[in-house]
Amino acid sequence: MLSKIYSAATYGIDAYIVEVEVDLSPGLAIHSTIVGLPDISVKESRDRVKAAIRNSGYDFPYLRMTVNLAPADIKKEGVGFDLPIAIGVLKANEDITGDTSGYIILGELSLNGELKPVKGVISIAIAVKESKQKKIILPFANADEAAVISEIEVYPVKNLKEVVAILNGLLKPEKHKINISDTFNNAHSYEIDYNEVKGQEHAKRASEIAAAGGHNIVMVGSPGSGKTMLARRLPTILPDITLEEAIETTRIHSVAGLLGKKKSVITVRPFRSPHHTASDVSLVGGGTFPRPGEVSLAHNGVLFLDELPEFGKSVLEVLRQPLEDGFVTVTRAAAAVTYPARFMLVAALNPCPCGYYGDGRKGCKCSMHEIQRYLKKISGPLLDRIDIHIEVPAVKYQQLSTEATGDSSELIKKRVNASRNIQRQRFSGTKIYCNAHMSSRHIKKFCVLDEESHTLLKTAIDKFNLSGRAYDKVLKVSRTIADLENSENILVQHISEALQYRGLDRYF
């Protein structure tokens, strides 16, 4: 007695179809096996399936059960194979007589036969869209997530009995649909706003430039100056996330199990803020079976590193590859997985160990040697990959007590969107969407300088001994400043302002 059920599993953020073959043959049930490189959670499904079938009112056959998960050369993990294995047993035992070949089936079984949600459903839905089977049966809690991919038929179920009734033709399932437009239109809102930040006009201007061009930014200032407030409000002025970006971001969060039961798709740009005690594995991803790290969870959004020098040196150095390439590859003995990691890095640090160097409110007790050693925790190559460096001074009482407010996030966002529209037209037909991602070829084409600008930039390069990468960063930021002013050409004032945002280079 042999049956074949189609299911699916994830590998990184991608998914693939799995054939679940169940064979019932004479022999002792204790000798039942699951083959096809299953992990511990898959092997344990045998006991869950047995209890779920019996508690759902069906007879579990007293035969030797052999389950094969094909392709057999890819490691299988997770609990999503519970339901297809149970369906395979019931079909092999002839409790199910209907055709199962048109469905992809997945879900975790509880001991009473009810279904629990699984991870990575949106990636599996994409794999289903590209397969011969266009129908998917899955737990009710995962229905909205799968329905984001409108080209497939999604049939949510609550328990094993429902699945058996559907496959036997005793229950006509209803296709689950969601209105993705309504989901997006009702979600682009924030509870915080830039007009809540008192003073710091220079820092706000730098944040606007960073958002307009997708540039990385580092803020230096004493405790309480507003660095974290500025960083947390940066997503409020970034362009709204597109459906394509939302699906890609959702895939990462779904695989990591962070999507949540009531959320079908990520509708706002993610903001991740790991603690400075985070390890390099938690930052870039890893584990025996590689999982996405913070740099991937921040994909299409913002990664905020507060107290930057307090992060371990090895932790900071692993950021260099994703900052440069926009992806991170995690290699382990069990697998090698590539995760997207195109994010805006926002970092904050104090100017010295005590935090009050240059602060008029309190005197700094640090020696110059201590300050230099503190800042040297950030390597020059990492700093080179950060486009904008700004100082965030302490806010005076007059600024804190004033009733006047600056530009709102909505107003700043309009200027940012106008700048991004210029960039989209400029890079039309390429995989580049903002100035920060320009290659040397694009810089040469779109960052042409006049003689006065050339002279100013040459003087600054010679004086501060800037690297070639820093030179490119200045040109990219200048291009963004020009776009914000709707200027076709980069002018000397744009170069001058961009050079002001390289303040930390003097220390390296």
N, C-alpha and C positions, 0 to 999 in steps of 0.2 A: 504494500500500500504506500504509494508515493504521491506527494503533492508539491506544487510549486507556487509560492506567493511572492509578489514583488513588493519590495520595501526600498528604503533609501537611507543613506548615512552621509555625514559630513566629513570632509578632509580639509582642514584649514577652514576657510570660509566657503569653499566649494562643496558641492554634494554630488553623489553618484548613485545610480540605481543598484540595488542589491537583490539578488535572487535568493530567496529563503526556501531551500528544499528540505522537506520533512519526510523521512522514511520510517514506517512502522513495520517491524519484522519480529518473528518469534524470538524470544529471549527474555532475559531478566531485565526489568525496568531499571534496576540499579546500574546497569551497564550503559544507560543512555548517555550520549555524547553530543557536544556541539563543536563543530570544526569550522575552519575558515578564519583563523587568527582572531578568536574572540578574546576580549579582556575579561576581567573578573566580573564586572557588572553584567556582561552578556551571558557568561557561564551560569550566573546565579538566576537568570531568567527561567531556567528549567523548573525551579521550585515555585517561582511566582506563577508561571503558566499552569502548572499542575493544580495549585490551589484555586486559581481564578476559574479554571474550567469546571472544577467540581462545585465550587460555590455559586456558579452560574446555572447549575442544574444539568450539566452534561457529564457523561461518563468519560473518565480519563482512561485510555486503554492500558491494560497491563501487558505492554509489549516493550521491546527495546526500541527506543527512539533515537534516530540519528538526524541531526540538523546540520546542514551545510550552508554556509553563508558565502556566496560567490559574488565578486571575484575573491578567491581565497588568498591572494597575495597582499591584500591590504588589511591592516589592523582594524578590527571593528571594536568600537567602544560605545558606551551609553546604554540606556534602557529602552530605546525606541524599538527594539526588536521583539519585545514581549508580545505585542498584539499580532504581528505577522506569524510568529512561531505558534501562537495559540490557534490562529486561523488555519495554519498548515496542519496542525494536529487534528483539528476537527474535520477538515476536508479529507485528510487521509483516512480518518475513521468514518467517513461518509455521513457525518452530521451536517455538513454543508455540501449541497449538490449543485449549487449555481456556479456560474462562470466567475472566476476571480481574476482572470488574466488582464482585465482592463483597468484594474485599480492598483495604485500604490498605497500600501497600508503601513501605518506606524503608530506607536503609542506605548506608554508604560502602563502595565496592569497592576492594580492593587489586588490584594488577596481575595477580595469579594467580587472581582470582575470589573470594577469601575476603572475608568481611564484617567491617567494623569498626564499633564503636558510634558513635552520633550523640547530639547534645544535645537537650534539651527533650522527651524521650519521654513523660514523664508528662502534660505538657500536650497532646501529640498524642493520647495515649490518651483523655483527656477529650473531645477533639474527635471522636474516632472513636465514642465512646459516644453523642454527640449527632447523629451522621450516619446515613445509610442503611446504610452498610457497618459491620458489627459485628466484622469480622475484620481483624487486622493481622499482616503479615509483617515481621519486623525482625531485626536482628542478635541473636545469642544473648546477648551481653553486656548488652543492654538489656531482656531478657525480664522479670526481676524487677520492674524499675521500671514497665513497662507493666502487669504483672499486678496491681499495686496497685488498679487500676480493674477490679473484678471483673465488671462488666457486659459486658465485651468478650471476644472470643476472641483469645488471643495465641499466635502460632505463631513461635517462634524458629528461625532457620536459621543455618548456619555458612558457606555459600558459595552462589555463583550456581547451581551444578548442582542443589542441593537445592530452590531456588525453582522452577526449571524443572520438576523432577520432580513437585513438589506441584501446580503449575498444569496439568500434563499428565495428572494423575490417576495417575501411576506411583508416588507415595509418599503414604501417608496421614499427614498431620501430627498430632502430639499437642498438645493444648491445654495451655499452660503455666499453672500455678496456684501461688500461694503462700499460706501461712497468715499473714495480716496480724496476727492476734491474737498468735500466737507471736512474731512479729517485734517487736511492741511490748513484750510481757511480758518478753522477754529483754534489753531494751535500756535500761530505765530505771535505770541504775546509774552511779555516778561513783566515780572513784578518789580524790577529795579530799572533805574534810568540814569543817564549821565548827568542830568540836571540836578541830581542829588549830591554831586561832588562839588564841594565848595573850593573855589580857587583852582589852582593847578591848570591854568589855561595852556601852558606850554606842554604839559603832559597829555592833556586832552587832544591838542593838535597832533602830537606825535602818535597817539592812539588812533586818531582818524586816518592818518597817513598809513599806519600799519594795516588797518582794516581795508583801506581802499586798494592797497597793492598786495595784500596777503603776506606782509613782511613780519619776520620774527622781531621781538622787541624785548629789551631788558631795562628794568627801572631800578635806579639806585636812590635810596633815601632813608632817612632815619625812621625809627618805629613810629607809627601813627600818622605818617605823612599822607597816606591814602593810596599806597601802591596796590593793596589788595582790592580796594573799592574800584579802582580803575580797571584792574584785570578782570574782575567778575562782571563788569559791565561791557566788556569788549564784545561778547556775542550779540548784545542788543543792537550793535551798529553794523554787524556783518550782513552781507546780502542773505536773503531768505534761502534756506536750503532747497535745492531742486529735488524733484521726485527721484531722479537717477542717483543723486548723492544720498538721499534719504534711504533708498533701498540698500545701497552699498554699506552705509553706516549701520543700518539695522541688521544686516547680515553678521557684522562683527559682534554687535551686542547680543544678538540671538545665540550665536555659537558660544559666547562666553557665559550665557545664562543670565544676562543682566537686563533683558528687555522688559520684564515685568508681565504680570498676568493681564493687566488692563490696557496694555499698550501694543498696538499692532505694528506701528512703524515710528521711527525717530523723526519727529517733525520740526525740531529745532537743532541748531548746531551744538554738538556736545561740548561740554566744558569739564575737563578732568583736572583735578588738583591733588596729586599724590603727596603724601607726607615725605619729609626729607629722609626718613629712615627706610624708604622703599629700596628694595634690592634691584640689581640690574635685570634680573629675570622678571620681576613684577613690572618693570618699566617697558622692556621691549618684548616680553613674552617668553614662554618656555615651559618647562616641566617635562615629565616623561613622555606625555602626549602633548605636544606644544599647544599652548593656549595664547590668545592675543593679550598683549600687555597694554599699559596705559597709552603708549604712543599710537597704537592701533585703535583703541577705544576713543581717542581724541581725533580720529580721522575725519576730515571735513569740518573740524571745529578747532578748539583751543586747548592746548596743554599748558597749564599754569604751574610753574615750579617756584614756590615761595622759599625764601631763605636759600638761594641757589648754592652758596659755598658750603652749606651744611650737608648737601648730598655727597655721597662717596665719590671719590675721583673716578673709579671704574664705572659707576653708575652714569656719571655725566659723559664719559667718553663714548659709551654705547649709543648716545644720541646722535653722534656725528653721521653715521650712515643713513638713518631715516631722515634726518634734516636735509641731507644732500640728495638722496635718491627718491624719497617719498614712499618707501616701502621698507620692510624689515624681514629678513629671512632667518628663521629659527631652525637650526639643524640639531637633531638628536639621533640617537641610535635607532629609535623606532620610526622616525619620520623627519622629513625636511619640509617645512611649511613656510610660505611667503604670505605675509599679511600687509595690506595697504596701510600707510602711515603718513599721509599728507595732512599736516596740521600746522597751525600757527603756534609757535613757541612764545609764551609770555613768561618772563622770568623776573624775579624781584630779589633784591639783596640790600643789606645795610652797607654803608660806606666803610665800616670798620667793625671789629669784633664787638665793641660796646654799643655801636649803632649811632653814635652822636658826633662823628667827625664832620665838621662844617656846620653843625646845628647851633644856632645862636641861643637856643633855650637852655641847653646843658653843655657842659664842657666835656670834651673827649679825653679819655685817660689812656688812649692807645698811643704807642710810639709809632713812628713812621715805618719802622721795620715790621711791626705787628700788622699794620694796615696792608703793607705790601704782601706779606705772607698770607694774609686773609684773602686778598683779591687774587693771588696766584693760584688759589685752589681751583679757579676757573681757567682752564687751559686756553692758550691763544687760538689754537685751531677751532675750539668750540665757539669762542667769542667771535671769530671770523665769520661764523655761520649765522650770527645774529645781526640783522640789518640795522636796527635802530637802538641806540643807547641814549637814555635820557636820565636826568636828575630830577627827583621829585622832592623838593624842599619842604620843610615843615610849614604848615599853614598858619598864618597869623590870625590873631583874634578878630581883627576887623573883617577878614574874609569869612571866618566861621560864623560870625554873628549877623552878617548881612542877609537881607531877605531876597536879594537879587539872585536869579538863577541863570545858569549858562544855557547853551543850546541843549535841547532835549535829544534823546537817542533817536527819535523819529526824524528830526531835522538833520542830524548828522548822517543818518542812514541814507537819506535821499541823496546827499552829496557823494557818499560812498558808492551807491548804486549807479549814479551818473558816471563816476570814474570807472567802475567795473564794466559798464556798457561799452565805453570807449575801448577798454582792453579786450573785451570779447570780440569786438569788430576787428581789432588789430590782429588778434591771434586766430581769427576764423580759419577753420580747416586744420588746426593743429590740436595737440592734446594739452596745450598751455591755456590757462584761464585767467592768470593774473601776472603782474609784472615780476613778482618775487620768483617765479619759476622760469624766467627767461634764461636761455643758454647763451653762450658766448656769441653764437651766430645771431641771435635775436638782439642782443645788446649792441652789436656792431651795426645792425640795421635800424633799430628804433631809438638809439640813444646817441645821436649825432650831436656834437657840441660845436659852438662857434669858438672863435679864437680867444675871446675874453674868458669863457668858461674853461677852456683848455688850460689857460695860464693859471687860473685860480686852483683848479684841481691838481695841476702839477706841483704848485707851491705847497699845497696841503699834503700831498703824498710824500714829498721830500722832507717836510718838516716833522711829520708824525710817523714816518717810515711805515706807511700802510702796506699791507700785503696785496697781492694781486686779487685775492678774493674780496678784500675790503674795498678795493677800487671798483669791482663789479657791483658791490652792494650800494655804494654811493650813487652809481649811475642808475641802478634800479629804483632807488628811493627818489632820485631826482625826476625820473620818468613818471613816477606816481604823483609827485607834487605838481608837475606840469599838467597831468591829466585832471587833477582836482581843480586846476585853474582853467581847464579846457584849452590849454596851450598846445599847439602842434609841435613846437620846438622846445627843447630844454634850454632855459635861459640861465644867466649867471646867478640870479637870485634863487633859482631852484637848486643849483649846485651848492650855493652858500648855505641854504637851510639844511640840505642833506648832510653836509659836513659837520653841522652842529650836532648831529645825531650819531657821532662816532666818539663820544667822550671818553670811553674806557680804553681806547686804543693807546693812549699815552702811557698807560701802566704796563703795556706788554711790548 
